[in-house]
Amino acid sequence: MAKTRISISLEQQQAERIRQHAERAGLDVSAYLMHAATRQMAETETIEAQFAGVDALIAATEAEAGRVLTEAEPPVGELTEQERQDVEAALDLVYGPARTGARPGHAA
């Protein structure tokens, strides 16, 4: 099988650490990096496979929640007098009864 060369750039200190680790493992730098990358890819693929069902469940749940929220939105309309009074009372609790300027475009 034909080999392909991949060039990487890194700091001198990182390169030296990799050389030292490769030497301790009894490998040249290329073999050491290939082994490390292959191990990382296998780990990532295993994790993705283990969580695939959970990821699919989350995606389906989010899609369903989006549909339910869209369908459940009440029509936009005017507030009833009681709703308006309730909102005013809540705003009084938050801003105080003299909330001049608290809500632009609305009289206090």
C-alpha positions as CSV (number, residue, x, y, z in Angstrom):
1,M,0.0,0.0,0.0
2,A,1.3,3.4,-0.9
3,K,2.1,5.7,2.0
4,T,1.2,9.4,2.2
5,R,3.2,12.0,4.0
6,I,1.5,14.4,6.4
7,S,3.4,17.4,7.6
8,I,2.6,19.0,11.0
9,S,3.9,22.1,12.7
10,L,4.5,22.3,16.4
11,E,6.7,24.0,19.0
12,Q,10.2,22.7,19.5
13,Q,9.4,21.8,23.1
14,Q,6.4,19.7,21.9
15,A,8.5,18.0,19.3
16,E,11.1,17.1,21.8
17,R,8.6,15.6,24.2
18,I,7.1,13.5,21.3
19,R,10.6,12.3,20.4
20,Q,11.3,11.3,24.0
21,H,8.0,9.4,24.3
22,A,8.5,7.7,21.0
23,E,12.0,6.6,22.1
24,R,10.7,5.2,25.4
25,A,8.0,3.3,23.5
26,G,10.7,1.9,21.1
27,L,9.1,3.5,18.1
28,D,10.2,6.1,15.6
29,V,8.2,9.4,15.7
30,S,6.1,8.5,12.7
31,A,5.0,5.2,14.2
32,Y,4.4,6.7,17.6
33,L,2.2,9.5,16.2
34,M,0.3,7.0,13.9
35,H,-0.3,4.7,16.9
36,A,-1.5,7.7,19.1
37,A,-3.8,9.0,16.3
38,T,-5.2,5.5,15.6
39,R,-5.9,4.9,19.3
40,Q,-7.6,8.2,19.6
41,M,-9.8,7.6,16.5
42,A,-10.8,4.1,17.8
43,E,-11.7,5.7,21.2
44,T,-13.8,8.4,19.6
45,E,-15.6,6.0,17.3
46,T,-16.4,3.7,20.3
47,I,-17.8,6.6,22.3
48,E,-19.9,7.8,19.3
49,A,-21.3,4.3,18.8
50,Q,-22.1,3.9,22.5
51,F,-23.9,7.3,22.6
52,A,-25.6,7.1,19.2
53,G,-28.9,5.9,20.7
54,V,-28.9,8.6,23.4
55,D,-28.0,11.3,20.7
56,A,-30.9,10.1,18.5
57,L,-33.3,10.1,21.5
58,I,-32.2,13.7,22.4
59,A,-32.7,14.8,18.8
60,A,-36.2,13.2,18.6
61,T,-37.2,14.8,21.9
62,E,-36.0,18.2,20.9
63,A,-37.9,18.0,17.6
64,E,-41.1,16.9,19.4
65,A,-40.7,19.7,22.0
66,G,-40.4,22.2,19.1
67,R,-43.6,20.8,17.5
68,V,-45.5,20.9,20.8
69,L,-44.4,24.4,21.7
70,T,-45.3,25.7,18.2
71,E,-48.7,24.0,18.3
72,A,-49.4,25.2,21.9
73,E,-48.7,28.9,21.3
74,P,-51.8,30.8,22.1
75,P,-53.1,33.3,19.5
76,V,-51.9,36.8,20.0
77,G,-54.6,39.2,21.1
78,E,-55.6,41.8,23.5
79,L,-55.4,41.2,27.2
80,T,-58.6,41.0,29.2
81,E,-59.2,43.7,31.8
82,Q,-58.3,41.1,34.6
83,E,-55.1,40.1,32.8
84,R,-54.1,43.8,32.4
85,Q,-54.7,44.4,36.1
86,D,-52.7,41.3,37.0
87,V,-49.8,42.5,34.8
88,E,-49.9,46.0,36.4
89,A,-49.9,44.5,39.9
90,A,-46.9,42.3,39.0
91,L,-45.1,45.3,37.6
92,D,-45.9,47.3,40.8
93,L,-44.3,44.5,42.8
94,V,-41.1,44.6,40.7
95,Y,-40.7,48.3,40.0
96,G,-42.9,49.9,42.7
97,P,-46.1,51.8,42.2
98,A,-44.3,54.9,40.9
99,R,-42.5,53.3,38.0
100,T,-42.2,56.4,35.8
101,G,-40.1,55.6,32.8
102,A,-39.9,51.9,33.7
103,R,-41.8,50.9,30.5
104,P,-41.2,53.1,27.6
105,G,-44.5,54.1,25.9
106,H,-46.6,53.3,28.9
107,A,-47.9,55.6,31.5
108,A,-47.2,54.8,35.2
